[in-house]
Amino acid sequence: MSIALTGASGQLGRLVIEELLTSGVPANEVVAIVRDPAKATAFADRGVQIRQADYADQAAWRPALEGVDRLLLISVSGAGASDAHRSVIDAAADTGVGHIAYTSILHADHTSNPLAPEHAATERLIAATGIPATMLRTAWYHELYTRMLRTYLATGEVVGSTGDGRISGAARADFAASASAVLLADDAESRTYELGGPAFTLADLAQTITAVTGTPVVNRNLTNDEHVAELRSAGMDSTSIHFVAGTDASIAAGEMETDSDALTRLIGRAPRTLAESVRQAL
Ligand SMILES: NC(=O)c1ccc[n+]([C@@H]2O[C@H](COP(=O)([O-])OP(=O)(O)OC[C@H]3O[C@@H](n4cnc5c(N)ncnc54)[C@H](OP(=O)(O)O)[C@@H]3O)[C@@H](O)[C@H]2O)c1
């Protein structure tokens, strides 16, 4: 069986390849599709097939997907993402790919999260092909926050406008494990999974950082208008402000929370806790 993934040189893609290899998939049955093969030499050395294709280069995708049975389409973010994904999806239909898994966003079809419309559009493009598909609608990676750890510790605060909104975040590695499980499933049906771990607020995040590091950190919660003003005075461009303040408003509205246990079921164990992710980031 040939299993391909796009975005294979990215952080999630690398973890998915490791999961597949650890699960016993022969390296030559894994097809890592990258835009820059120089970033995939370590996988090539281990026998993984490397193919080159950029989302912007429609013609590259048919040869990239030749002979592929199951495909993980790892998303890009932002405006135009669904058009970028369309090249891959059209080629998957042309080449007879048997199953597509797609890294979508939590509640893609009913959330005000500004990233969601491109994900929902991509889900529709995939559905229109009739290819059996699995939508991996993931909540935020823990790493979106833990990569800010140095700043939180230096300033003593986690700033946001999420209010009491809870985030069903999980470690990127656990989302990668769930993608690997779906690629290896002997399952022809189309499914949508809402994927997340135990929910936390930004106040919980601040408390967890304090407990793990011993350095006091608090959550400074702003109104949406205050948040926009603060981001503007920090020099952020208006597109980024729209995404940052918009996603926080969506979290405040409860849209980054799920009570689904699909992540635990797919990976066969409890996902890593927030405290473990903070510890690992230190
Ligand atoms: N749920 C969340 O919290 C969350 C957080 C972050 C991201 N995401 C989503 O999940 C995706 C994967 O996350 P990640 O952490 O692995 O992100 P990442 O490390 O930035 O990886 C993105 C991958 O997409 C590839 N890519 C970008 N533009 C491309 C193009 N035009 N043609 C072909 N490949 C292209 C990149 O290639 P290069 O290696 O050549 O740059 C990279 O391999 C992201 O792209 C985003 O859509 C979700």
The ligand as an SDF file (V2000), in Angstrom:
LIG
                    3D

 48 52  0  0  0  0  0  0  0  0999 V2000
   -4.5540   23.3860   14.7930 N   0  0  0  0  0  0  0  0  0  0  0  0
   -3.5170   24.1780   15.0100 C   0  0  0  0  0  0  0  0  0  0  0  0
   -3.2580   24.6670   16.1190 O   0  0  0  0  0  0  0  0  0  0  0  0
   -2.5960   24.5050   13.9050 C   0  0  0  0  0  0  0  0  0  0  0  0
   -1.4710   25.2320   14.2020 C   0  0  0  0  0  0  0  0  0  0  0  0
   -0.5900   25.5020   13.1850 C   0  0  0  0  0  0  0  0  0  0  0  0
   -0.8820   25.0470   11.9230 C   0  0  0  0  0  0  0  0  0  0  0  0
   -2.0190   24.3590   11.6650 N   0  0  0  0  0  0  0  0  0  0  0  0
   -2.3370   23.8660   10.3120 C   0  0  0  0  0  0  0  0  0  0  0  0
   -1.7410   22.5940   10.1630 O   0  0  0  0  0  0  0  0  0  0  0  0
   -0.8010   22.6450    9.0810 C   0  0  0  0  0  0  0  0  0  0  0  0
    0.4130   21.8420    9.4350 C   0  0  0  0  0  0  0  0  0  0  0  0
    0.9770   22.3550   10.6170 O   0  0  0  0  0  0  0  0  0  0  0  0
    2.5370   22.3780   10.8210 P   0  0  0  0  0  0  0  0  0  0  0  0
    2.7600   22.6850   12.2420 O   0  0  0  0  0  0  0  0  0  0  0  0
    3.1520   21.1590   10.2280 O   0  0  0  0  0  0  0  0  0  0  0  0
    2.9410   23.6430    9.9410 O   0  0  0  0  0  0  0  0  0  0  0  0
    4.3370   23.8910    9.2140 P   0  0  0  0  0  0  0  0  0  0  0  0
    5.4570   23.3160   10.0070 O   0  0  0  0  0  0  0  0  0  0  0  0
    4.3670   25.3420    8.8940 O   0  0  0  0  0  0  0  0  0  0  0  0
    4.2360   23.0460    7.8720 O   0  0  0  0  0  0  0  0  0  0  0  0
    3.5100   23.4930    6.7590 C   0  0  0  0  0  0  0  0  0  0  0  0
    3.9130   22.6320    5.5860 C   0  0  0  0  0  0  0  0  0  0  0  0
    3.2260   23.1040    4.4240 O   0  0  0  0  0  0  0  0  0  0  0  0
    4.1850   23.2010    3.3760 C   0  0  0  0  0  0  0  0  0  0  0  0
    3.7730   24.2050    2.4020 N   0  0  0  0  0  0  0  0  0  0  0  0
    3.5270   25.5180    2.6330 C   0  0  0  0  0  0  0  0  0  0  0  0
    3.2300   26.1290    1.4680 N   0  0  0  0  0  0  0  0  0  0  0  0
    3.3180   25.1850    0.4930 C   0  0  0  0  0  0  0  0  0  0  0  0
    3.1650   25.1990   -0.9150 C   0  0  0  0  0  0  0  0  0  0  0  0
    2.8250   26.3300   -1.5720 N   0  0  0  0  0  0  0  0  0  0  0  0
    3.3150   24.0490   -1.5910 N   0  0  0  0  0  0  0  0  0  0  0  0
    3.6290   22.8950   -0.9510 C   0  0  0  0  0  0  0  0  0  0  0  0
    3.8220   22.8090    0.3810 N   0  0  0  0  0  0  0  0  0  0  0  0
    3.6730   23.9520    1.0920 C   0  0  0  0  0  0  0  0  0  0  0  0
    5.4630   23.6120    4.0580 C   0  0  0  0  0  0  0  0  0  0  0  0
    6.5690   23.3650    3.2200 O   0  0  0  0  0  0  0  0  0  0  0  0
    8.0580   23.8440    3.6280 P   0  0  0  0  0  0  0  0  0  0  0  0
    8.5670   22.8070    4.6110 O   0  0  0  0  0  0  0  0  0  0  0  0
    8.7980   23.8280    2.3450 O   0  0  0  0  0  0  0  0  0  0  0  0
    7.9360   25.1980    4.2330 O   0  0  0  0  0  0  0  0  0  0  0  0
    5.4180   22.7220    5.2850 C   0  0  0  0  0  0  0  0  0  0  0  0
    5.8860   21.4350    4.9660 O   0  0  0  0  0  0  0  0  0  0  0  0
   -0.5180   24.1250    8.8770 C   0  0  0  0  0  0  0  0  0  0  0  0
   -0.0990   24.3830    7.5660 O   0  0  0  0  0  0  0  0  0  0  0  0
   -1.8340   24.7660    9.2400 C   0  0  0  0  0  0  0  0  0  0  0  0
   -2.7490   24.7430    8.1470 O   0  0  0  0  0  0  0  0  0  0  0  0
   -2.8660   24.0590   12.6420 C   0  0  0  0  0  0  0  0  0  0  0  0
  1  2  1  0
  2  3  2  0
  2  4  1  0
  4  5  1  0
  4 48  2  0
  5  6  2  0
  6  7  1  0
  7  8  2  0
  8  9  1  0
  8 48  1  0
  9 10  1  0
  9 46  1  0
 10 11  1  0
 11 12  1  0
 11 44  1  0
 12 13  1  0
 13 14  1  0
 14 15  2  0
 14 16  1  0
 14 17  1  0
 17 18  1  0
 18 19  2  0
 18 20  1  0
 18 21  1  0
 21 22  1  0
 22 23  1  0
 23 24  1  0
 23 42  1  0
 24 25  1  0
 25 26  1  0
 25 36  1  0
 26 27  1  0
 26 35  1  0
 27 28  2  0
 28 29  1  0
 29 30  1  0
 29 35  2  0
 30 31  1  0
 30 32  2  0
 32 33  1  0
 33 34  2  0
 34 35  1  0
 36 37  1  0
 36 42  1  0
 37 38  1  0
 38 39  2  0
 38 40  1  0
 38 41  1  0
 42 43  1  0
 44 45  1  0
 44 46  1  0
 46 47  1  0
M  CHG  2   8   1  16  -1
M  END
$$$$
